[in-house]
Amino acid sequence: MAAMRVPLWLKIGWTVWVIVWVPFYWKQYGLQNFLFFCDLGNLFLMLALWLESPLMFSWQATGLLLFQTLYAIDLAGAFVTGSHIIGGTEYMFDPSLPLFIRLLSLFHFATPPLLLWAIWRLGYDRRGWLYQTLTAWVVVPINYLWRPQFDVNWARGPLFREQHAMPGLLTCWDTWSRSRWPCTFPPTSCCNGGPNAEASPCHLQHRAGATAQTETQPSATSGIRPAVQFQRSQWEPVWLHAVVG
Protein backbone atom coordinates (compact mmCIF):
# COMPACT_ATOMS: atom_id res chain seq x y z
CA MET A 1 0.00 0.00 0.00
CA ALA A 2 1.39 3.39 -1.00
CA ALA A 3 2.33 5.77 1.80
CA MET A 4 0.05 8.77 2.36
CA ARG A 5 1.72 11.87 0.96
CA VAL A 6 -0.84 14.39 2.23
CA PRO A 7 -1.31 14.46 6.02
CA LEU A 8 -4.60 13.10 7.27
CA TRP A 9 -5.13 16.12 9.52
CA LEU A 10 -5.00 18.40 6.48
CA LYS A 11 -7.57 16.32 4.61
CA ILE A 12 -9.94 16.24 7.57
CA GLY A 13 -9.37 19.90 8.41
CA TRP A 14 -10.16 21.14 4.89
CA THR A 15 -13.21 18.89 4.70
CA VAL A 16 -14.59 20.21 8.00
CA TRP A 17 -13.91 23.75 6.80
CA VAL A 18 -15.89 23.16 3.58
CA ILE A 19 -18.80 21.59 5.49
CA VAL A 20 -18.99 24.70 7.71
CA TRP A 21 -18.37 27.20 4.90
CA VAL A 22 -20.93 25.98 2.32
CA PRO A 23 -24.21 26.53 4.23
CA PHE A 24 -23.25 30.00 5.50
CA TYR A 25 -22.12 31.18 2.07
CA TRP A 26 -25.21 29.68 0.44
CA LYS A 27 -27.52 31.50 2.84
CA GLN A 28 -25.69 34.81 2.52
CA TYR A 29 -24.89 34.96 -1.19
CA GLY A 30 -27.02 32.35 -2.97
CA LEU A 31 -26.21 29.24 -4.96
CA GLN A 32 -24.74 31.14 -7.92
CA ASN A 33 -21.87 32.30 -5.72
CA PHE A 34 -20.37 28.79 -5.77
CA LEU A 35 -19.62 29.24 -9.47
CA PHE A 36 -16.93 31.77 -8.66
CA PHE A 37 -13.68 29.98 -9.48
CA CYS A 38 -12.32 30.66 -5.99
CA ASP A 39 -15.38 29.04 -4.42
CA LEU A 40 -15.37 26.11 -6.84
CA GLY A 41 -11.74 25.75 -5.93
CA ASN A 42 -12.60 24.98 -2.30
CA LEU A 43 -14.62 21.97 -3.44
CA PHE A 44 -12.05 20.79 -5.97
CA LEU A 45 -9.27 21.12 -3.39
CA MET A 46 -11.19 18.95 -0.96
CA LEU A 47 -11.31 16.20 -3.60
CA ALA A 48 -7.69 16.79 -4.58
CA LEU A 49 -6.54 16.37 -0.97
CA TRP A 50 -8.28 13.04 -0.53
CA LEU A 51 -7.26 11.74 -3.95
CA GLU A 52 -3.74 13.20 -3.67
CA SER A 53 -4.14 14.18 -7.30
CA PRO A 54 -1.38 16.22 -9.01
CA LEU A 55 -3.76 16.92 -11.88
CA MET A 56 -6.46 18.45 -9.68
CA PHE A 57 -3.98 20.60 -7.77
CA SER A 58 -2.35 21.76 -11.02
CA TRP A 59 -5.77 22.43 -12.52
CA GLN A 60 -6.74 24.67 -9.61
CA ALA A 61 -3.34 26.35 -9.39
CA THR A 62 -3.62 27.45 -13.02
CA GLY A 63 -6.87 29.27 -12.31
CA LEU A 64 -6.46 30.37 -8.70
CA LEU A 65 -2.85 30.90 -7.72
CA LEU A 66 -2.31 34.29 -9.34
CA PHE A 67 -5.70 35.83 -8.58
CA GLN A 68 -5.98 34.65 -5.00
CA THR A 69 -2.47 35.96 -4.35
CA LEU A 70 -3.53 39.36 -5.72
CA TYR A 71 -6.63 39.18 -3.52
CA ALA A 72 -4.48 38.56 -0.45
CA ILE A 73 -2.12 41.41 -1.36
CA ASP A 74 -5.01 43.84 -1.83
CA LEU A 75 -6.71 42.89 1.43
CA ALA A 76 -3.47 43.00 3.44
CA GLY A 77 -2.62 46.36 1.89
CA ALA A 78 -6.06 47.73 2.77
CA PHE A 79 -5.64 46.66 6.40
CA VAL A 80 -2.22 48.33 6.64
CA THR A 81 -2.68 51.47 4.54
CA GLY A 82 -6.46 51.94 4.44
CA SER A 83 -6.52 51.93 0.63
CA HIS A 84 -6.93 49.15 -1.91
CA ILE A 85 -3.86 48.60 -4.04
CA ILE A 86 -5.66 46.48 -6.65
CA GLY A 87 -9.34 46.33 -5.73
CA GLY A 88 -11.85 43.54 -5.33
CA THR A 89 -11.80 43.19 -1.55
CA GLU A 90 -13.85 46.25 -0.64
CA TYR A 91 -16.70 44.03 0.57
CA MET A 92 -14.47 42.81 3.40
CA PHE A 93 -14.92 46.24 5.00
CA ASP A 94 -18.68 46.45 4.41
CA PRO A 95 -20.38 46.67 7.83
CA SER A 96 -23.66 45.49 6.30
CA LEU A 97 -22.13 42.03 5.86
CA PRO A 98 -21.93 39.90 9.01
CA LEU A 99 -18.42 39.76 10.40
CA PHE A 100 -18.47 35.96 10.47
CA ILE A 101 -19.23 35.83 6.73
CA ARG A 102 -16.35 38.17 6.01
CA LEU A 103 -14.01 36.08 8.15
CA LEU A 104 -14.98 33.01 6.12
CA SER A 105 -13.57 34.78 3.07
CA LEU A 106 -10.09 34.61 4.58
CA PHE A 107 -9.71 31.23 2.87
CA HIS A 108 -8.21 33.26 0.03
CA PHE A 109 -5.07 33.56 2.15
CA ALA A 110 -4.83 29.81 2.71
CA THR A 111 -5.32 28.67 -0.88
CA PRO A 112 -2.05 29.87 -2.51
CA PRO A 113 0.32 28.28 0.05
CA LEU A 114 -1.74 25.09 0.00
CA LEU A 115 -1.49 24.90 -3.80
CA LEU A 116 2.23 25.61 -3.81
CA TRP A 117 2.91 23.02 -1.13
CA ALA A 118 0.77 20.35 -2.83
CA ILE A 119 2.47 20.88 -6.20
CA TRP A 120 5.89 20.77 -4.58
CA ARG A 121 4.90 17.60 -2.77
CA LEU A 122 3.01 15.74 -5.51
CA GLY A 123 4.33 17.28 -8.71
CA TYR A 124 2.83 19.45 -11.42
CA ASP A 125 0.66 18.01 -14.19
CA ARG A 126 0.98 20.00 -17.41
CA ARG A 127 -2.64 19.28 -18.35
CA GLY A 128 -3.81 21.60 -15.56
CA TRP A 129 -4.07 24.69 -17.79
CA LEU A 130 -6.14 22.72 -20.32
CA TYR A 131 -8.60 21.50 -17.69
CA GLN A 132 -8.96 25.02 -16.31
CA THR A 133 -9.62 26.42 -19.77
CA LEU A 134 -12.34 23.82 -20.40
CA THR A 135 -13.82 24.60 -16.98
CA ALA A 136 -14.02 28.29 -17.89
CA TRP A 137 -15.72 27.51 -21.18
CA VAL A 138 -18.43 25.63 -19.29
CA VAL A 139 -18.81 27.85 -16.22
CA VAL A 140 -18.63 31.38 -17.66
CA PRO A 141 -21.55 30.95 -20.13
CA ILE A 142 -23.63 29.66 -17.19
CA ASN A 143 -22.64 32.79 -15.27
CA TYR A 144 -23.73 34.91 -18.22
CA LEU A 145 -27.19 33.34 -18.47
CA TRP A 146 -28.04 32.43 -14.86
CA ARG A 147 -28.63 35.30 -12.42
CA PRO A 148 -26.70 37.73 -14.61
CA GLN A 149 -27.18 40.60 -12.15
CA PHE A 150 -24.39 39.12 -10.01
CA ASP A 151 -21.86 39.11 -12.89
CA VAL A 152 -20.15 36.03 -11.46
CA ASN A 153 -16.60 35.62 -12.81
CA TRP A 154 -17.08 38.88 -14.73
CA ALA A 155 -19.13 37.02 -17.32
CA ARG A 156 -20.79 40.24 -18.48
CA GLY A 157 -17.84 42.55 -18.09
CA PRO A 158 -14.66 43.01 -16.08
CA LEU A 159 -14.74 44.38 -12.53
CA PHE A 160 -18.51 43.84 -12.31
CA ARG A 161 -19.24 46.46 -14.98
CA GLU A 162 -21.38 45.17 -17.82
CA GLN A 163 -19.99 45.99 -21.23
CA HIS A 164 -22.06 46.62 -24.36
CA ALA A 165 -19.41 46.63 -27.06
CA MET A 166 -20.04 42.99 -28.00
CA PRO A 167 -23.40 41.25 -28.30
CA GLY A 168 -24.63 38.21 -26.42
CA LEU A 169 -22.44 35.32 -25.36
CA LEU A 170 -19.45 36.75 -27.23
CA THR A 171 -19.00 38.80 -24.07
CA CYS A 172 -18.03 35.65 -22.18
CA TRP A 173 -15.15 34.80 -24.46
CA ASP A 174 -14.00 38.41 -24.79
CA THR A 175 -14.02 39.01 -21.05
CA TRP A 176 -12.25 35.82 -20.13
CA SER A 177 -9.74 35.75 -22.96
CA ARG A 178 -8.71 39.36 -22.38
CA SER A 179 -8.79 39.76 -18.61
CA ARG A 180 -8.13 36.37 -17.06
CA TRP A 181 -6.98 33.38 -19.12
CA PRO A 182 -3.78 34.89 -20.61
CA CYS A 183 -2.65 35.90 -17.11
CA THR A 184 -2.71 32.40 -15.67
CA PHE A 185 0.39 30.26 -15.68
CA PRO A 186 1.44 26.75 -14.63
CA PRO A 187 3.70 27.00 -11.58
CA THR A 188 6.07 24.25 -12.61
CA SER A 189 9.01 25.77 -10.77
CA CYS A 190 7.36 24.82 -7.49
CA CYS A 191 7.75 21.09 -8.10
CA ASN A 192 11.12 20.95 -9.82
CA GLY A 193 12.94 20.57 -6.52
CA GLY A 194 10.24 18.56 -4.74
CA PRO A 195 10.72 15.05 -3.40
CA ASN A 196 8.69 13.56 -6.26
CA ALA A 197 9.99 15.71 -9.09
CA GLU A 198 11.47 12.82 -11.04
CA ALA A 199 8.25 10.84 -10.90
CA SER A 200 5.91 13.75 -11.42
CA PRO A 201 4.27 14.63 -14.73
CA CYS A 202 6.24 17.88 -14.85
CA HIS A 203 9.58 16.11 -15.26
CA LEU A 204 10.44 16.10 -18.96
CA GLN A 205 13.35 14.33 -20.54
CA HIS A 206 14.89 17.21 -22.49
CA ARG A 207 16.58 16.14 -25.68
CA ALA A 208 18.07 18.33 -28.35
CA GLY A 209 15.40 19.17 -30.90
CA ALA A 210 12.88 16.84 -29.29
CA THR A 211 9.24 17.92 -29.49
CA ALA A 212 7.57 14.53 -29.61
CA GLN A 213 5.36 13.54 -26.71
CA THR A 214 7.11 11.88 -23.77
CA GLU A 215 5.71 9.54 -21.17
CA THR A 216 7.28 9.54 -17.74
CA GLN A 217 7.68 6.25 -15.91
CA PRO A 218 5.45 5.60 -12.87
CA SER A 219 7.07 5.84 -9.48
CA ALA A 220 7.59 2.56 -7.71
CA THR A 221 6.93 4.17 -4.36
CA SER A 222 4.15 6.62 -5.06
CA GLY A 223 1.67 4.19 -6.64
CA ILE A 224 0.47 7.00 -8.93
CA ARG A 225 0.85 6.76 -12.64
CA PRO A 226 2.06 10.05 -14.12
CA ALA A 227 0.14 11.43 -17.06
CA VAL A 228 1.32 11.22 -20.65
CA GLN A 229 2.78 14.50 -21.82
CA PHE A 230 1.07 16.20 -24.75
CA GLN A 231 3.07 17.55 -27.64
CA ARG A 232 3.88 21.14 -26.90
CA SER A 233 3.28 22.25 -30.46
CA GLN A 234 -0.22 20.76 -30.35
CA TRP A 235 -1.53 21.84 -26.96
CA GLU A 236 0.50 24.53 -25.27
CA PRO A 237 0.34 28.20 -26.27
CA VAL A 238 3.49 30.16 -27.07
CA TRP A 239 3.52 32.10 -23.80
CA LEU A 240 3.55 28.83 -21.88
CA HIS A 241 6.85 27.78 -23.45
CA ALA A 242 8.54 30.84 -22.01
CA VAL A 243 7.32 29.98 -18.52
CA VAL A 244 8.05 26.28 -18.34
CA GLY A 245 11.02 26.10 -20.75
C-alpha positions as CSV (number, residue, x, y, z in Angstrom):
1,M,0.0,0.0,0.0
2,A,1.4,3.4,-1.0
3,A,2.3,5.8,1.8
4,M,0.0,8.8,2.4
5,R,1.7,11.9,1.0
6,V,-0.8,14.4,2.2
7,P,-1.3,14.5,6.0
8,L,-4.6,13.1,7.3
9,W,-5.1,16.1,9.5
10,L,-5.0,18.4,6.5
11,K,-7.6,16.3,4.6
12,I,-9.9,16.2,7.6
13,G,-9.4,19.9,8.4
14,W,-10.2,21.1,4.9
15,T,-13.2,18.9,4.7
16,V,-14.6,20.2,8.0
17,W,-13.9,23.7,6.8
18,V,-15.9,23.2,3.6
19,I,-18.8,21.6,5.5
20,V,-19.0,24.7,7.7
21,W,-18.4,27.2,4.9
22,V,-20.9,26.0,2.3
23,P,-24.2,26.5,4.2
24,F,-23.2,30.0,5.5
25,Y,-22.1,31.2,2.1
26,W,-25.2,29.7,0.4
27,K,-27.5,31.5,2.8
28,Q,-25.7,34.8,2.5
29,Y,-24.9,35.0,-1.2
30,G,-27.0,32.3,-3.0
31,L,-26.2,29.2,-5.0
32,Q,-24.7,31.1,-7.9
33,N,-21.9,32.3,-5.7
34,F,-20.4,28.8,-5.8
35,L,-19.6,29.2,-9.5
36,F,-16.9,31.8,-8.7
37,F,-13.7,30.0,-9.5
38,C,-12.3,30.7,-6.0
39,D,-15.4,29.0,-4.4
40,L,-15.4,26.1,-6.8
41,G,-11.7,25.7,-5.9
42,N,-12.6,25.0,-2.3
43,L,-14.6,22.0,-3.4
44,F,-12.0,20.8,-6.0
45,L,-9.3,21.1,-3.4
46,M,-11.2,19.0,-1.0
47,L,-11.3,16.2,-3.6
48,A,-7.7,16.8,-4.6
49,L,-6.5,16.4,-1.0
50,W,-8.3,13.0,-0.5
51,L,-7.3,11.7,-4.0
52,E,-3.7,13.2,-3.7
53,S,-4.1,14.2,-7.3
54,P,-1.4,16.2,-9.0
55,L,-3.8,16.9,-11.9
56,M,-6.5,18.5,-9.7
57,F,-4.0,20.6,-7.8
58,S,-2.4,21.8,-11.0
59,W,-5.8,22.4,-12.5
60,Q,-6.7,24.7,-9.6
61,A,-3.3,26.4,-9.4
62,T,-3.6,27.4,-13.0
63,G,-6.9,29.3,-12.3
64,L,-6.5,30.4,-8.7
65,L,-2.9,30.9,-7.7
66,L,-2.3,34.3,-9.3
67,F,-5.7,35.8,-8.6
68,Q,-6.0,34.7,-5.0
69,T,-2.5,36.0,-4.3
70,L,-3.5,39.4,-5.7
71,Y,-6.6,39.2,-3.5
72,A,-4.5,38.6,-0.4
73,I,-2.1,41.4,-1.4
74,D,-5.0,43.8,-1.8
75,L,-6.7,42.9,1.4
76,A,-3.5,43.0,3.4
77,G,-2.6,46.4,1.9
78,A,-6.1,47.7,2.8
79,F,-5.6,46.7,6.4
80,V,-2.2,48.3,6.6
81,T,-2.7,51.5,4.5
82,G,-6.5,51.9,4.4
83,S,-6.5,51.9,0.6
84,H,-6.9,49.1,-1.9
85,I,-3.9,48.6,-4.0
86,I,-5.7,46.5,-6.6
87,G,-9.3,46.3,-5.7
88,G,-11.8,43.5,-5.3
89,T,-11.8,43.2,-1.5
90,E,-13.9,46.2,-0.6
91,Y,-16.7,44.0,0.6
92,M,-14.5,42.8,3.4
93,F,-14.9,46.2,5.0
94,D,-18.7,46.5,4.4
95,P,-20.4,46.7,7.8
96,S,-23.7,45.5,6.3
97,L,-22.1,42.0,5.9
98,P,-21.9,39.9,9.0
99,L,-18.4,39.8,10.4
100,F,-18.5,36.0,10.5
101,I,-19.2,35.8,6.7
102,R,-16.4,38.2,6.0
103,L,-14.0,36.1,8.1
104,L,-15.0,33.0,6.1
105,S,-13.6,34.8,3.1
106,L,-10.1,34.6,4.6
107,F,-9.7,31.2,2.9
108,H,-8.2,33.3,0.0
109,F,-5.1,33.6,2.2
110,A,-4.8,29.8,2.7
111,T,-5.3,28.7,-0.9
112,P,-2.0,29.9,-2.5
113,P,0.3,28.3,0.1
114,L,-1.7,25.1,0.0
115,L,-1.5,24.9,-3.8
116,L,2.2,25.6,-3.8
117,W,2.9,23.0,-1.1
118,A,0.8,20.4,-2.8
119,I,2.5,20.9,-6.2
120,W,5.9,20.8,-4.6
121,R,4.9,17.6,-2.8
122,L,3.0,15.7,-5.5
123,G,4.3,17.3,-8.7
124,Y,2.8,19.4,-11.4
125,D,0.7,18.0,-14.2
126,R,1.0,20.0,-17.4
127,R,-2.6,19.3,-18.3
128,G,-3.8,21.6,-15.6
129,W,-4.1,24.7,-17.8
130,L,-6.1,22.7,-20.3
131,Y,-8.6,21.5,-17.7
132,Q,-9.0,25.0,-16.3
133,T,-9.6,26.4,-19.8
134,L,-12.3,23.8,-20.4
135,T,-13.8,24.6,-17.0
136,A,-14.0,28.3,-17.9
137,W,-15.7,27.5,-21.2
138,V,-18.4,25.6,-19.3
139,V,-18.8,27.8,-16.2
140,V,-18.6,31.4,-17.7
141,P,-21.6,30.9,-20.1
142,I,-23.6,29.7,-17.2
143,N,-22.6,32.8,-15.3
144,Y,-23.7,34.9,-18.2
145,L,-27.2,33.3,-18.5
146,W,-28.0,32.4,-14.9
147,R,-28.6,35.3,-12.4
148,P,-26.7,37.7,-14.6
149,Q,-27.2,40.6,-12.2
150,F,-24.4,39.1,-10.0
151,D,-21.9,39.1,-12.9
152,V,-20.1,36.0,-11.5
153,N,-16.6,35.6,-12.8
154,W,-17.1,38.9,-14.7
155,A,-19.1,37.0,-17.3
156,R,-20.8,40.2,-18.5
157,G,-17.8,42.6,-18.1
158,P,-14.7,43.0,-16.1
159,L,-14.7,44.4,-12.5
160,F,-18.5,43.8,-12.3
161,R,-19.2,46.5,-15.0
162,E,-21.4,45.2,-17.8
163,Q,-20.0,46.0,-21.2
164,H,-22.1,46.6,-24.4
165,A,-19.4,46.6,-27.1
166,M,-20.0,43.0,-28.0
167,P,-23.4,41.3,-28.3
168,G,-24.6,38.2,-26.4
169,L,-22.4,35.3,-25.4
170,L,-19.5,36.7,-27.2
171,T,-19.0,38.8,-24.1
172,C,-18.0,35.7,-22.2
173,W,-15.1,34.8,-24.5
174,D,-14.0,38.4,-24.8
175,T,-14.0,39.0,-21.0
176,W,-12.3,35.8,-20.1
177,S,-9.7,35.8,-23.0
178,R,-8.7,39.4,-22.4
179,S,-8.8,39.8,-18.6
180,R,-8.1,36.4,-17.1
181,W,-7.0,33.4,-19.1
182,P,-3.8,34.9,-20.6
183,C,-2.7,35.9,-17.1
184,T,-2.7,32.4,-15.7
185,F,0.4,30.3,-15.7
186,P,1.4,26.8,-14.6
187,P,3.7,27.0,-11.6
188,T,6.1,24.3,-12.6
189,S,9.0,25.8,-10.8
190,C,7.4,24.8,-7.5
191,C,7.7,21.1,-8.1
192,N,11.1,21.0,-9.8
193,G,12.9,20.6,-6.5
194,G,10.2,18.6,-4.7
195,P,10.7,15.1,-3.4
196,N,8.7,13.6,-6.3
197,A,10.0,15.7,-9.1
198,E,11.5,12.8,-11.0
199,A,8.2,10.8,-10.9
200,S,5.9,13.7,-11.4
201,P,4.3,14.6,-14.7
202,C,6.2,17.9,-14.8
203,H,9.6,16.1,-15.3
204,L,10.4,16.1,-19.0
205,Q,13.3,14.3,-20.5
206,H,14.9,17.2,-22.5
207,R,16.6,16.1,-25.7
208,A,18.1,18.3,-28.4
209,G,15.4,19.2,-30.9
210,A,12.9,16.8,-29.3
211,T,9.2,17.9,-29.5
212,A,7.6,14.5,-29.6
213,Q,5.4,13.5,-26.7
214,T,7.1,11.9,-23.8
215,E,5.7,9.5,-21.2
216,T,7.3,9.5,-17.7
217,Q,7.7,6.3,-15.9
218,P,5.5,5.6,-12.9
219,S,7.1,5.8,-9.5
220,A,7.6,2.6,-7.7
221,T,6.9,4.2,-4.4
222,S,4.1,6.6,-5.1
223,G,1.7,4.2,-6.6
224,I,0.5,7.0,-8.9
225,R,0.9,6.8,-12.6
226,P,2.1,10.0,-14.1
227,A,0.1,11.4,-17.1
228,V,1.3,11.2,-20.6
229,Q,2.8,14.5,-21.8
230,F,1.1,16.2,-24.7
231,Q,3.1,17.5,-27.6
232,R,3.9,21.1,-26.9
233,S,3.3,22.3,-30.5
234,Q,-0.2,20.8,-30.4
235,W,-1.5,21.8,-27.0
236,E,0.5,24.5,-25.3
237,P,0.3,28.2,-26.3
238,V,3.5,30.2,-27.1
239,W,3.5,32.1,-23.8
240,L,3.5,28.8,-21.9
241,H,6.9,27.8,-23.5
242,A,8.5,30.8,-22.0
243,V,7.3,30.0,-18.5
244,V,8.1,26.3,-18.3
245,G,11.0,26.1,-20.7
